[in-house]
Every structure is written in structure tokens, then in C-alpha cells.
């Protein structure tokens, strides 16, 4: 179980890094307004949670809901701790709990999709 969750969490983190690099490159190469960044970053986080859940469900082959949710939560927790370590500052508790819930739900749905793929 845990190897599937860790593999999914790592996949989510790598997906987030790739998405952030693509966003940074697009902002550097175009004159796209930066006021839209929070929406793109939220999208990257949701796609990364989905990737984490999908990989966890696919690797586990059973219990996609649980494995996907655990990988989504794992992605959120590890990503938040890395952000705290490198950039400092803590977001408000309500914001963090909302993001945690979204990561769990998206990861769970993707985990179910992963076992059925």
C-alpha cells in the first residue's frame, strides 16, 4: 500500500514542478498578466493531485479511493512542507484545510479512475 501512495505522491510533486516550470516559461516569454497566476497555480495543484491519485490507484490495483486520497493528501502535505522550508510563511488555516480537502477528493476520484484504467 505505502509504496503505491509514495509513488503517487512523488508523481504529484514532479507534475507540480513541471507545471510550475511551464508557467514560469510562459510568463517569461509572453506578456501574460500575472494577476492570473493564482488560478493557474491552483489548476497545477489540482492536476498534480489527480496525477498522484491516479498513479497510486494504478499501482495498488485495489482500494483506489483510499490510495488516491492518501496520495493526494501526501502530495499536499509534502508540497506544503517544502514550500514552508524554502519560502517561509504559513497560509491561513481555512485556506490550508480547503486545499487539503480538494487534494483528497481529487486524488480519490483519480485513484478510482486509476484502478479502472
Backbone atoms as SQL, in Angstrom:
CREATE TABLE atoms (id INTEGER PRIMARY KEY, chain TEXT, resi INTEGER, resn TEXT, atom TEXT, x REAL, y REAL, z REAL);
INSERT INTO atoms VALUES
  (1, 'A', 1, 'UNK', 'N', 0.814, -1.193, 0.000),
  (2, 'A', 1, 'UNK', 'CA', 0.000, 0.000, 0.000),
  (3, 'A', 1, 'UNK', 'C', 0.858, 1.257, 0.000),
  (4, 'A', 2, 'UNK', 'N', 1.823, 1.298, 0.917),
  (5, 'A', 2, 'UNK', 'CA', 2.565, 2.547, 1.065),
  (6, 'A', 2, 'UNK', 'C', 3.439, 2.847, -0.136),
  (7, 'A', 3, 'UNK', 'N', 3.938, 1.831, -0.822),
  (8, 'A', 3, 'UNK', 'CA', 4.762, 2.106, -1.998),
  (9, 'A', 3, 'UNK', 'C', 3.925, 2.762, -3.088),
  (10, 'A', 4, 'UNK', 'N', 2.660, 2.344, -3.222),
  (11, 'A', 4, 'UNK', 'CA', 1.786, 2.971, -4.208),
  (12, 'A', 4, 'UNK', 'C', 1.505, 4.426, -3.843),
  (13, 'A', 5, 'UNK', 'N', 1.277, 4.676, -2.564),
  (14, 'A', 5, 'UNK', 'CA', 0.998, 6.049, -2.115),
  (15, 'A', 5, 'UNK', 'C', 2.227, 6.931, -2.303),
  (16, 'A', 6, 'UNK', 'N', 3.405, 6.416, -1.930),
  (17, 'A', 6, 'UNK', 'CA', 4.621, 7.222, -2.095),
  (18, 'A', 6, 'UNK', 'C', 4.929, 7.463, -3.563),
  (19, 'A', 7, 'UNK', 'N', 4.719, 6.458, -4.403),
  (20, 'A', 7, 'UNK', 'CA', 4.937, 6.641, -5.834),
  (21, 'A', 7, 'UNK', 'C', 3.985, 7.696, -6.383),
  (22, 'A', 8, 'UNK', 'N', 2.730, 7.657, -5.953),
  (23, 'A', 8, 'UNK', 'CA', 1.765, 8.661, -6.373),
  (24, 'A', 8, 'UNK', 'C', 2.131, 10.052, -5.879),
  (25, 'A', 9, 'UNK', 'N', 2.571, 10.139, -4.624),
  (26, 'A', 9, 'UNK', 'CA', 2.978, 11.434, -4.065),
  (27, 'A', 9, 'UNK', 'C', 4.147, 12.012, -4.847),
  (28, 'A', 10, 'UNK', 'N', 5.118, 11.182, -5.158),
  (29, 'A', 10, 'UNK', 'CA', 6.271, 11.641, -5.941),
  (30, 'A', 10, 'UNK', 'C', 5.843, 12.086, -7.332),
  (31, 'A', 11, 'UNK', 'N', 4.928, 11.350, -7.941),
  (32, 'A', 11, 'UNK', 'CA', 4.415, 11.740, -9.255),
  (33, 'A', 11, 'UNK', 'C', 3.715, 13.094, -9.176),
  (34, 'A', 12, 'UNK', 'N', 2.933, 13.302, -8.133),
  (35, 'A', 12, 'UNK', 'CA', 2.264, 14.593, -7.961),
  (36, 'A', 12, 'UNK', 'C', 3.255, 15.735, -7.807),
  (37, 'A', 13, 'UNK', 'N', 4.307, 15.500, -7.031),
  (38, 'A', 13, 'UNK', 'CA', 5.328, 16.547, -6.847),
  (39, 'A', 13, 'UNK', 'C', 6.045, 16.856, -8.151),
  (40, 'A', 14, 'UNK', 'N', 6.383, 15.821, -8.911),
  (41, 'A', 14, 'UNK', 'CA', 7.059, 16.041, -10.197),
  (42, 'A', 14, 'UNK', 'C', 6.135, 16.740, -11.192),
  (43, 'A', 15, 'UNK', 'N', 4.856, 16.408, -11.156),
  (44, 'A', 15, 'UNK', 'CA', 3.887, 17.081, -12.019),
  (45, 'A', 15, 'UNK', 'C', 3.776, 18.561, -11.648),
  (46, 'A', 16, 'UNK', 'N', 3.785, 18.853, -10.358),
  (47, 'A', 16, 'UNK', 'CA', 3.713, 20.244, -9.910),
  (48, 'A', 16, 'UNK', 'C', 4.946, 21.030, -10.340),
  (49, 'A', 17, 'UNK', 'N', 6.112, 20.419, -10.238),
  (50, 'A', 17, 'UNK', 'CA', 7.351, 21.091, -10.664),
  (51, 'A', 17, 'UNK', 'C', 7.308, 21.358, -12.162),
  (52, 'A', 18, 'UNK', 'N', 6.886, 20.361, -12.946),
  (53, 'A', 18, 'UNK', 'CA', 6.797, 20.543, -14.395),
  (54, 'A', 18, 'UNK', 'C', 5.791, 21.641, -14.750),
  (55, 'A', 19, 'UNK', 'N', 4.652, 21.653, -14.073),
  (56, 'A', 19, 'UNK', 'CA', 3.657, 22.696, -14.324),
  (57, 'A', 19, 'UNK', 'C', 4.157, 24.078, -13.955),
  (58, 'A', 20, 'UNK', 'N', 4.888, 24.178, -12.843),
  (59, 'A', 20, 'UNK', 'CA', 5.438, 25.471, -12.431),
  (60, 'A', 20, 'UNK', 'C', 6.492, 25.957, -13.418),
  (61, 'A', 21, 'UNK', 'N', 7.290, 25.041, -13.943),
  (62, 'A', 21, 'UNK', 'CA', 8.297, 25.427, -14.942),
  (63, 'A', 21, 'UNK', 'C', 7.616, 25.916, -16.211),
  (64, 'A', 22, 'UNK', 'N', 6.579, 25.217, -16.653),
  (65, 'A', 22, 'UNK', 'CA', 5.848, 25.656, -17.837),
  (66, 'A', 22, 'UNK', 'C', 5.185, 27.020, -17.620),
  (67, 'A', 23, 'UNK', 'N', 4.622, 27.224, -16.445),
  (68, 'A', 23, 'UNK', 'CA', 4.004, 28.516, -16.133),
  (69, 'A', 23, 'UNK', 'C', 5.055, 29.622, -16.119),
  (70, 'A', 24, 'UNK', 'N', 6.196, 29.355, -15.500),
  (71, 'A', 24, 'UNK', 'CA', 7.261, 30.361, -15.449),
  (72, 'A', 24, 'UNK', 'C', 7.765, 30.693, -16.851),
  (73, 'A', 25, 'UNK', 'N', 7.923, 29.684, -17.678),
  (74, 'A', 25, 'UNK', 'CA', 8.392, 29.922, -19.049),
  (75, 'A', 25, 'UNK', 'C', 7.376, 30.732, -19.836),
  (76, 'A', 26, 'UNK', 'N', 6.102, 30.407, -19.673),
  (77, 'A', 26, 'UNK', 'CA', 5.082, 31.167, -20.407),
  (78, 'A', 26, 'UNK', 'C', 5.005, 32.610, -19.923),
  (79, 'A', 27, 'UNK', 'N', 5.193, 32.827, -18.636),
  (80, 'A', 27, 'UNK', 'CA', 5.187, 34.206, -18.133),
  (81, 'A', 27, 'UNK', 'C', 6.417, 34.979, -18.612),
  (82, 'A', 28, 'UNK', 'N', 7.534, 34.281, -18.726),
  (83, 'A', 28, 'UNK', 'CA', 8.766, 34.933, -19.166),
  (84, 'A', 28, 'UNK', 'C', 8.711, 35.269, -20.660),
  (85, 'A', 29, 'UNK', 'N', 8.132, 34.379, -21.439),
  (86, 'A', 29, 'UNK', 'CA', 8.154, 34.542, -22.894),
  (87, 'A', 29, 'UNK', 'C', 6.988, 35.351, -23.442),
  (88, 'A', 30, 'UNK', 'N', 5.974, 35.590, -22.646),
  (89, 'A', 30, 'UNK', 'CA', 4.811, 36.351, -23.111),
  (90, 'A', 30, 'UNK', 'C', 4.567, 37.527, -22.180),
  (91, 'A', 31, 'UNK', 'N', 3.620, 38.346, -22.549),
  (92, 'A', 31, 'UNK', 'CA', 3.246, 39.468, -21.684),
  (93, 'A', 31, 'UNK', 'C', 1.928, 39.181, -20.968),
  (94, 'A', 32, 'UNK', 'N', 1.717, 37.911, -20.651),
  (95, 'A', 32, 'UNK', 'CA', 0.510, 37.487, -19.949),
  (96, 'A', 32, 'UNK', 'C', 0.474, 38.133, -18.567),
  (97, 'A', 33, 'UNK', 'N', -0.662, 38.709, -18.162),
  (98, 'A', 33, 'UNK', 'CA', -0.718, 39.391, -16.859),
  (99, 'A', 33, 'UNK', 'C', -0.560, 38.414, -15.692),
  (100, 'A', 34, 'UNK', 'N', 0.206, 38.829, -14.719),
  (101, 'A', 34, 'UNK', 'CA', 0.497, 37.963, -13.580),
  (102, 'A', 34, 'UNK', 'C', -0.652, 37.868, -12.593),
  (103, 'A', 35, 'UNK', 'N', -1.671, 38.659, -12.753),
  (104, 'A', 35, 'UNK', 'CA', -2.788, 38.591, -11.806),
  (105, 'A', 35, 'UNK', 'C', -3.553, 37.271, -11.925),
  (106, 'A', 36, 'UNK', 'N', -3.320, 36.524, -13.012),
  (107, 'A', 36, 'UNK', 'CA', -3.973, 35.229, -13.197),
  (108, 'A', 36, 'UNK', 'C', -3.176, 34.071, -12.599),
  (109, 'A', 37, 'UNK', 'N', -1.996, 34.334, -12.082),
  (110, 'A', 37, 'UNK', 'CA', -1.136, 33.274, -11.542),
  (111, 'A', 37, 'UNK', 'C', -1.814, 32.400, -10.495),
  (112, 'A', 38, 'UNK', 'N', -2.546, 32.963, -9.528),
  (113, 'A', 38, 'UNK', 'CA', -3.158, 32.085, -8.521),
  (114, 'A', 38, 'UNK', 'C', -4.098, 31.038, -9.121),
  (115, 'A', 39, 'UNK', 'N', -4.808, 31.402, -10.192),
  (116, 'A', 39, 'UNK', 'CA', -5.714, 30.452, -10.830),
  (117, 'A', 39, 'UNK', 'C', -4.934, 29.330, -11.514),
  (118, 'A', 40, 'UNK', 'N', -3.862, 29.699, -12.189),
  (119, 'A', 40, 'UNK', 'CA', -3.029, 28.684, -12.843),
  (120, 'A', 40, 'UNK', 'C', -2.343, 27.788, -11.809),
  (121, 'A', 41, 'UNK', 'N', -1.883, 28.371, -10.723),
  (122, 'A', 41, 'UNK', 'CA', -1.239, 27.572, -9.681),
  (123, 'A', 41, 'UNK', 'C', -2.229, 26.624, -9.018),
  (124, 'A', 42, 'UNK', 'N', -3.452, 27.067, -8.827),
  (125, 'A', 42, 'UNK', 'CA', -4.481, 26.175, -8.280),
  (126, 'A', 42, 'UNK', 'C', -4.762, 25.046, -9.259),
  (127, 'A', 43, 'UNK', 'N', -4.811, 25.365, -10.552),
  (128, 'A', 43, 'UNK', 'CA', -5.001, 24.332, -11.565),
  (129, 'A', 43, 'UNK', 'C', -3.872, 23.321, -11.570),
  (130, 'A', 44, 'UNK', 'N', -2.644, 23.814, -11.441),
  (131, 'A', 44, 'UNK', 'CA', -1.491, 22.920, -11.384),
  (132, 'A', 44, 'UNK', 'C', -1.590, 22.016, -10.154),
  (133, 'A', 45, 'UNK', 'N', -2.008, 22.570, -9.030),
  (134, 'A', 45, 'UNK', 'CA', -2.145, 21.767, -7.809),
  (135, 'A', 45, 'UNK', 'C', -3.213, 20.692, -7.978),
  (136, 'A', 46, 'UNK', 'N', -4.328, 21.021, -8.613),
  (137, 'A', 46, 'UNK', 'CA', -5.384, 20.033, -8.808),
  (138, 'A', 46, 'UNK', 'C', -4.958, 18.943, -9.782),
  (139, 'A', 47, 'UNK', 'N', -4.294, 19.327, -10.865),
  (140, 'A', 47, 'UNK', 'CA', -3.790, 18.332, -11.817),
  (141, 'A', 47, 'UNK', 'C', -2.748, 17.443, -11.141),
  (142, 'A', 48, 'UNK', 'N', -1.916, 18.027, -10.317),
  (143, 'A', 48, 'UNK', 'CA', -0.892, 17.248, -9.607),
  (144, 'A', 48, 'UNK', 'C', -1.525, 16.284, -8.606),
  (145, 'A', 49, 'UNK', 'N', -2.562, 16.709, -7.916),
  (146, 'A', 49, 'UNK', 'CA', -3.280, 15.817, -7.001),
  (147, 'A', 49, 'UNK', 'C', -3.925, 14.672, -7.774),
  (148, 'A', 50, 'UNK', 'N', -4.466, 15.001, -8.941),
  (149, 'A', 50, 'UNK', 'CA', -5.067, 13.960, -9.776),
  (150, 'A', 50, 'UNK', 'C', -4.009, 12.972, -10.263),
  (151, 'A', 51, 'UNK', 'N', -2.859, 13.475, -10.665),
  (152, 'A', 51, 'UNK', 'CA', -1.782, 12.582, -11.101),
  (153, 'A', 51, 'UNK', 'C', -1.323, 11.686, -9.959),
  (154, 'A', 52, 'UNK', 'N', -1.221, 12.253, -8.774),
  (155, 'A', 52, 'UNK', 'CA', -0.821, 11.468, -7.604),
  (156, 'A', 52, 'UNK', 'C', -1.836, 10.361, -7.331),
  (157, 'A', 53, 'UNK', 'N', -3.101, 10.691, -7.324),
  (158, 'A', 53, 'UNK', 'CA', -4.145, 9.707, -7.057),
  (159, 'A', 53, 'UNK', 'C', -4.230, 8.642, -8.131),
  (160, 'A', 54, 'UNK', 'N', -4.096, 9.047, -9.379),
  (161, 'A', 54, 'UNK', 'CA', -4.177, 8.096, -10.489),
  (162, 'A', 54, 'UNK', 'C', -3.054, 7.064, -10.407),
  (163, 'A', 55, 'UNK', 'N', -1.832, 7.548, -10.196),
  (164, 'A', 55, 'UNK', 'CA', -0.694, 6.636, -10.115),
  (165, 'A', 55, 'UNK', 'C', -0.823, 5.716, -8.905),
  (166, 'A', 56, 'UNK', 'N', -1.260, 6.258, -7.785),
  (167, 'A', 56, 'UNK', 'CA', -1.421, 5.420, -6.589),
  (168, 'A', 56, 'UNK', 'C', -2.473, 4.345, -6.816),
  (169, 'A', 57, 'UNK', 'N', -3.598, 4.704, -7.408),
  (170, 'A', 57, 'UNK', 'CA', -4.639, 3.723, -7.684),
  (171, 'A', 57, 'UNK', 'C', -4.195, 2.691, -8.698),
  (172, 'A', 58, 'UNK', 'N', -3.482, 3.145, -9.703),
  (173, 'A', 58, 'UNK', 'CA', -2.995, 2.232, -10.746),
  (174, 'A', 58, 'UNK', 'C', -1.998, 1.237, -10.177),
  (175, 'A', 59, 'UNK', 'N', -1.103, 1.696, -9.319),
  (176, 'A', 59, 'UNK', 'CA', -0.095, 0.808, -8.728),
  (177, 'A', 59, 'UNK', 'C', -0.710, -0.149, -7.705),
  (178, 'A', 60, 'UNK', 'N', -1.713, 0.315, -6.955),
  (179, 'A', 60, 'UNK', 'CA', -2.285, -0.509, -5.897),
  (180, 'A', 60, 'UNK', 'C', -3.225, -1.587, -6.454),
  (181, 'A', 61, 'UNK', 'N', -3.948, -1.289, -7.524),
  (182, 'A', 61, 'UNK', 'CA', -4.903, -2.184, -8.163),
  (183, 'A', 61, 'UNK', 'C', -6.149, -2.482, -7.329),
  (184, 'A', 62, 'UNK', 'N', -6.176, -2.120, -6.073),
  (185, 'A', 62, 'UNK', 'CA', -7.375, -2.252, -5.247),
  (186, 'A', 62, 'UNK', 'C', -7.447, -1.031, -4.333),
  (187, 'A', 63, 'UNK', 'N', -8.641, -0.706, -3.905),
  (188, 'A', 63, 'UNK', 'CA', -8.800, 0.407, -2.970),
  (189, 'A', 63, 'UNK', 'C', -8.362, 1.738, -3.553),
  (190, 'A', 64, 'UNK', 'N', -8.756, 2.002, -4.795),
  (191, 'A', 64, 'UNK', 'CA', -8.337, 3.230, -5.459),
  (192, 'A', 64, 'UNK', 'C', -8.776, 4.486, -4.730),
  (193, 'A', 65, 'UNK', 'N', -9.946, 4.434, -4.113),
  (194, 'A', 65, 'UNK', 'CA', -10.442, 5.598, -3.388),
  (195, 'A', 65, 'UNK', 'C', -9.508, 5.963, -2.244),
  (196, 'A', 66, 'UNK', 'N', -9.139, 4.979, -1.457),
  (197, 'A', 66, 'UNK', 'CA', -8.252, 5.203, -0.317),
  (198, 'A', 66, 'UNK', 'C', -6.834, 5.558, -0.755),
  (199, 'A', 67, 'UNK', 'N', -6.297, 4.798, -1.686),
  (200, 'A', 67, 'UNK', 'CA', -4.927, 5.066, -2.146),
  (201, 'A', 67, 'UNK', 'C', -4.818, 6.425, -2.829),
  (202, 'A', 68, 'UNK', 'N', -5.815, 6.752, -3.649),
  (203, 'A', 68, 'UNK', 'CA', -5.807, 8.045, -4.331),
  (204, 'A', 68, 'UNK', 'C', -5.907, 9.206, -3.361),
  (205, 'A', 69, 'UNK', 'N', -6.805, 9.075, -2.381),
  (206, 'A', 69, 'UNK', 'CA', -6.955, 10.137, -1.376),
  (207, 'A', 69, 'UNK', 'C', -5.670, 10.291, -0.572),
  (208, 'A', 70, 'UNK', 'N', -5.065, 9.170, -0.188),
  (209, 'A', 70, 'UNK', 'CA', -3.822, 9.229, 0.589),
  (210, 'A', 70, 'UNK', 'C', -2.698, 9.875, -0.226),
  (211, 'A', 71, 'UNK', 'N', -2.614, 9.559, -1.508),
  (212, 'A', 71, 'UNK', 'CA', -1.580, 10.163, -2.352),
  (213, 'A', 71, 'UNK', 'C', -1.845, 11.654, -2.556),
  (214, 'A', 72, 'UNK', 'N', -3.106, 12.035, -2.729),
  (215, 'A', 72, 'UNK', 'CA', -3.441, 13.454, -2.856),
  (216, 'A', 72, 'UNK', 'C', -3.090, 14.235, -1.606),
  (217, 'A', 73, 'UNK', 'N', -3.422, 13.663, -0.445),
  (218, 'A', 73, 'UNK', 'CA', -3.082, 14.295, 0.826),
  (219, 'A', 73, 'UNK', 'C', -1.565, 14.313, 1.012),
  (220, 'A', 74, 'UNK', 'N', -0.906, 13.217, 0.643),
  (221, 'A', 74, 'UNK', 'CA', 0.562, 13.172, 0.733),
  (222, 'A', 74, 'UNK', 'C', 1.209, 14.245, -0.121),
  (223, 'A', 75, 'UNK', 'N', 0.703, 14.423, -1.346),
  (224, 'A', 75, 'UNK', 'CA', 1.218, 15.487, -2.213),
  (225, 'A', 75, 'UNK', 'C', 1.044, 16.850, -1.556),
  (226, 'A', 76, 'UNK', 'N', -0.140, 17.093, -0.988),
  (227, 'A', 76, 'UNK', 'CA', -0.396, 18.375, -0.357),
  (228, 'A', 76, 'UNK', 'C', 0.533, 18.608, 0.841),
  (229, 'A', 77, 'UNK', 'N', 0.675, 17.609, 1.692),
  (230, 'A', 77, 'UNK', 'CA', 1.479, 17.769, 2.910),
  (231, 'A', 77, 'UNK', 'C', 2.954, 17.967, 2.555),
  (232, 'A', 78, 'UNK', 'N', 3.490, 17.108, 1.692),
  (233, 'A', 78, 'UNK', 'CA', 4.915, 17.230, 1.324),
  (234, 'A', 78, 'UNK', 'C', 5.154, 18.543, 0.578),
  (235, 'A', 79, 'UNK', 'N', 4.255, 18.880, -0.340),
  (236, 'A', 79, 'UNK', 'CA', 4.401, 20.142, -1.068),
  (237, 'A', 79, 'UNK', 'C', 4.327, 21.350, -0.159),
  (238, 'A', 80, 'UNK', 'N', 3.425, 21.313, 0.804),
  (239, 'A', 80, 'UNK', 'CA', 3.304, 22.424, 1.753),
  (240, 'A', 80, 'UNK', 'C', 4.542, 22.539, 2.633),
  (241, 'A', 81, 'UNK', 'N', 5.064, 21.408, 3.085),
  (242, 'A', 81, 'UNK', 'CA', 6.275, 21.439, 3.914),
  (243, 'A', 81, 'UNK', 'C', 7.480, 21.925, 3.121),
  (244, 'A', 82, 'UNK', 'N', 7.587, 21.526, 1.854),
  (245, 'A', 82, 'UNK', 'CA', 8.675, 22.028, 1.013),
  (246, 'A', 82, 'UNK', 'C', 8.536, 23.534, 0.789),
  (247, 'A', 83, 'UNK', 'N', 7.311, 23.981, 0.551),
  (248, 'A', 83, 'UNK', 'CA', 7.078, 25.411, 0.389),
  (249, 'A', 83, 'UNK', 'C', 7.415, 26.190, 1.639),
  (250, 'A', 84, 'UNK', 'N', 7.060, 25.646, 2.779),
  (251, 'A', 84, 'UNK', 'CA', 7.383, 26.297, 4.045),
  (252, 'A', 84, 'UNK', 'C', 8.890, 26.349, 4.264),
  (253, 'A', 85, 'UNK', 'N', 9.577, 25.261, 3.938),
  (254, 'A', 85, 'UNK', 'CA', 11.031, 25.204, 4.139),
  (255, 'A', 85, 'UNK', 'C', 11.768, 26.182, 3.231),
  (256, 'A', 86, 'UNK', 'N', 11.325, 26.296, 1.980),
  (257, 'A', 86, 'UNK', 'CA', 12.048, 27.133, 1.026),
  (258, 'A', 86, 'UNK', 'C', 11.597, 28.580, 1.014),
  (259, 'A', 87, 'UNK', 'N', 10.327, 28.835, 1.271),
  (260, 'A', 87, 'UNK', 'CA', 9.803, 30.187, 1.118),
  (261, 'A', 87, 'UNK', 'C', 9.297, 30.806, 2.409),
  (262, 'A', 88, 'UNK', 'N', 9.076, 30.007, 3.453),
  (263, 'A', 88, 'UNK', 'CA', 8.607, 30.534, 4.729),
  (264, 'A', 88, 'UNK', 'C', 7.174, 31.014, 4.656),
  (265, 'A', 89, 'UNK', 'N', 6.654, 31.376, 5.779),
  (266, 'A', 89, 'UNK', 'CA', 5.283, 31.873, 5.846),
  (267, 'A', 89, 'UNK', 'C', 4.272, 30.746, 5.797),
  (268, 'A', 90, 'UNK', 'N', 3.166, 30.930, 6.463),
  (269, 'A', 90, 'UNK', 'CA', 2.119, 29.920, 6.516),
  (270, 'A', 90, 'UNK', 'C', 0.813, 30.571, 6.079),
  (271, 'A', 91, 'UNK', 'N', 0.068, 29.875, 5.236),
  (272, 'A', 91, 'UNK', 'CA', -1.232, 30.368, 4.792),
  (273, 'A', 91, 'UNK', 'C', -2.243, 30.216, 5.933),
  (274, 'A', 92, 'UNK', 'N', -3.349, 30.943, 5.862),
  (275, 'A', 92, 'UNK', 'CA', -4.392, 30.810, 6.888),
  (276, 'A', 92, 'UNK', 'C', -4.931, 29.376, 6.946),
  (277, 'A', 93, 'UNK', 'N', -5.366, 28.984, 8.131),
  (278, 'A', 93, 'UNK', 'CA', -5.812, 27.608, 8.361),
  (279, 'A', 93, 'UNK', 'C', -6.985, 27.227, 7.457),
  (280, 'A', 94, 'UNK', 'N', -7.909, 28.126, 7.254),
  (281, 'A', 94, 'UNK', 'CA', -9.058, 27.835, 6.393),
  (282, 'A', 94, 'UNK', 'C', -8.644, 27.526, 4.970),
  (283, 'A', 95, 'UNK', 'N', -7.697, 28.281, 4.464),
  (284, 'A', 95, 'UNK', 'CA', -7.178, 28.061, 3.118),
  (285, 'A', 95, 'UNK', 'C', -6.494, 26.708, 3.034),
  (286, 'A', 96, 'UNK', 'N', -5.678, 26.389, 4.024),
  (287, 'A', 96, 'UNK', 'CA', -4.967, 25.109, 4.024),
  (288, 'A', 96, 'UNK', 'C', -5.939, 23.933, 4.111),
  (289, 'A', 97, 'UNK', 'N', -6.949, 24.041, 4.940),
  (290, 'A', 97, 'UNK', 'CA', -7.917, 22.947, 5.064),
  (291, 'A', 97, 'UNK', 'C', -8.724, 22.760, 3.783),
  (292, 'A', 98, 'UNK', 'N', -9.051, 23.858, 3.112),
  (293, 'A', 98, 'UNK', 'CA', -9.766, 23.769, 1.844),
  (294, 'A', 98, 'UNK', 'C', -8.905, 23.080, 0.796),
  (295, 'A', 99, 'UNK', 'N', -7.638, 23.483, 0.717),
  (296, 'A', 99, 'UNK', 'CA', -6.722, 22.855, -0.245),
  (297, 'A', 99, 'UNK', 'C', -6.503, 21.384, 0.090),
  (298, 'A', 100, 'UNK', 'N', -6.425, 21.055, 1.366),
  (299, 'A', 100, 'UNK', 'CA', -6.256, 19.661, 1.787),
  (300, 'A', 100, 'UNK', 'C', -7.468, 18.826, 1.364),
  (301, 'A', 101, 'UNK', 'N', -8.656, 19.367, 1.585),
  (302, 'A', 101, 'UNK', 'CA', -9.871, 18.651, 1.200),
  (303, 'A', 101, 'UNK', 'C', -9.946, 18.464, -0.314),
  (304, 'A', 102, 'UNK', 'N', -9.602, 19.498, -1.071),
  (305, 'A', 102, 'UNK', 'CA', -9.597, 19.386, -2.532),
  (306, 'A', 102, 'UNK', 'C', -8.592, 18.339, -3.003),
  (307, 'A', 103, 'UNK', 'N', -7.403, 18.341, -2.409),
  (308, 'A', 103, 'UNK', 'CA', -6.387, 17.355, -2.787),
  (309, 'A', 103, 'UNK', 'C', -6.874, 15.944, -2.503),
  (310, 'A', 104, 'UNK', 'N', -7.547, 15.744, -1.374),
  (311, 'A', 104, 'UNK', 'CA', -8.052, 14.414, -1.017),
  (312, 'A', 104, 'UNK', 'C', -9.159, 13.972, -1.970),
  (313, 'A', 105, 'UNK', 'N', -10.094, 14.857, -2.269),
  (314, 'A', 105, 'UNK', 'CA', -11.219, 14.500, -3.141),
  (315, 'A', 105, 'UNK', 'C', -10.740, 14.234, -4.560),
  (316, 'A', 106, 'UNK', 'N', -9.913, 15.124, -5.100),
  (317, 'A', 106, 'UNK', 'CA', -9.410, 14.938, -6.461),
  (318, 'A', 106, 'UNK', 'C', -8.541, 13.685, -6.544),
  (319, 'A', 107, 'UNK', 'N', -7.700, 13.476, -5.548),
  (320, 'A', 107, 'UNK', 'CA', -6.871, 12.273, -5.520),
  (321, 'A', 107, 'UNK', 'C', -7.707, 11.012, -5.447),
  (322, 'A', 108, 'UNK', 'N', -8.768, 11.032, -4.647),
  (323, 'A', 108, 'UNK', 'CA', -9.637, 9.861, -4.521),
  (324, 'A', 108, 'UNK', 'C', -10.340, 9.542, -5.836),
  (325, 'A', 109, 'UNK', 'N', -10.864, 10.557, -6.493),
  (326, 'A', 109, 'UNK', 'CA', -11.543, 10.339, -7.783),
  (327, 'A', 109, 'UNK', 'C', -10.548, 9.796, -8.808),
  (328, 'A', 110, 'UNK', 'N', -9.366, 10.371, -8.851),
  (329, 'A', 110, 'UNK', 'CA', -8.353, 9.898, -9.796),
  (330, 'A', 110, 'UNK', 'C', -7.868, 8.497, -9.436),
  (331, 'A', 111, 'UNK', 'N', -7.825, 8.178, -8.156),
  (332, 'A', 111, 'UNK', 'CA', -7.441, 6.827, -7.731),
  (333, 'A', 111, 'UNK', 'C', -8.422, 5.793, -8.227),
  (334, 'A', 112, 'UNK', 'N', -9.714, 6.107, -8.180),
  (335, 'A', 112, 'UNK', 'CA', -10.727, 5.200, -8.711),
  (336, 'A', 112, 'UNK', 'C', -10.547, 5.050, -10.217),
  (337, 'A', 113, 'UNK', 'N', -10.248, 6.150, -10.890),
  (338, 'A', 113, 'UNK', 'CA', -10.002, 6.080, -12.327),
  (339, 'A', 113, 'UNK', 'C', -8.757, 5.252, -12.624),
  (340, 'A', 114, 'UNK', 'N', -7.761, 5.338, -11.736),
  (341, 'A', 114, 'UNK', 'CA', -6.527, 4.599, -11.942),
  (342, 'A', 114, 'UNK', 'C', -6.701, 3.098, -11.866),
  (343, 'A', 115, 'UNK', 'N', -7.533, 2.613, -10.956),
  (344, 'A', 115, 'UNK', 'CA', -7.710, 1.160, -10.867),
  (345, 'A', 115, 'UNK', 'C', -8.579, 0.635, -12.001),
  (346, 'A', 116, 'UNK', 'N', -9.360, 1.514, -12.605),
  (347, 'A', 116, 'UNK', 'CA', -10.229, 1.094, -13.705),
  (348, 'A', 116, 'UNK', 'C', -9.605, 1.304, -15.076),
  (349, 'A', 117, 'UNK', 'N', -8.381, 1.800, -15.108),
  (350, 'A', 117, 'UNK', 'CA', -7.737, 2.053, -16.410),
  (351, 'A', 117, 'UNK', 'C', -7.049, 0.815, -16.934);
